[in-house]
Amino acid sequence: MSFFSRLLDHLRGGTDGPEMRLSARMDAPLLIIELGGYGHRTRDWSAGGACIEGFAGEVEVGGILSGHLHWAGDKRRLAFTAEVMRREGNGVLALRWLDLPLAIQQEMEAIIG
């Protein structure tokens, strides 16, 4: 299939191959990301990054964010740093971890398997 055909198929919503993400995406357990004093529920997360909704701050794609994260119900608040990979008008941010606490990373890997 030509590049142009694959592109059209993709734009129509079809799939033409395997998932290109490097890390499996999960939505449970719920991961909370705190930025600027506000907690954001993740839409999905992985050992490579996460997607959140409802972000109202100012940040550009390629920008760096720092905050705290924790599993829902967990009292720990662990510092992280992430790069903004995508931003949508409705406050959706796709983040790529740059500095993820080892404890959370190990827990994610244990959950994903």
Protein Blocks (a to p, Z undefined) as FASTA:
>chain_A
ZZklmmmmmmnopacbdcfbfbdcdfbdcddddeehiacddfbdcfkbccdehiabdcde
hiacddddddehiabdcddddddfbdcfkopacdddfbdcfklmmmmmmmnZZ
